[in-house]
Amino acid sequence: MLIEKLNQYKIQVELKQKEEELAKQQEHLRISNDQIQQLKQELSNKHETEKSQLSLNKIIRIFNQKYISDKDWGEVIILFRSIYPEVFSEPEQKNIKLSANDIRVIILQKLGYTNQGMSEILNISIEGVKKAKQRLNKKLHN
């Protein structure tokens, strides 16, 4: 009985640590996103012609995709799966193949992000977020 209580306490402590790590990663993503938004604004203010603006938008899009998606998303996904394993258990049991974007949408939804917040983090339009959520919903319920 004492061993069970100790094990439960250990699990609770580990879960609390993982939740704190996830919160730190979420804050890091928010800060990174804020910095990207500031950079976009500064760069956009310096370019006035349509051609340079299109090139600038392409550079910003590439920068966003590389800056947030690689290391940061990998860590967030690992932490999220350890805290909320039940979120992915049903799709795995049904052998549903989730793309990296599907996983990101699931995580952001679970963390309570709005479509606007998701669009900024994923660097897609709000309409793109809505479509991604529809495709995900169709995958999960077919």
Secondary structure, 3 states (H helix, E strand, C coil): CHHHHHHHHHHHHHHHHHHHHHHHHHHHHHHHHHHHHHHHHHHHHHCCCHHHHHHHHHHHHHHHHHHHHCHHHHHHHHHHHHHCCHHHHHHHHCCCCCCHHHHHHHHHHHCCCCHHHHHHHHCCCHHHHHHHHHHHHHHHCC
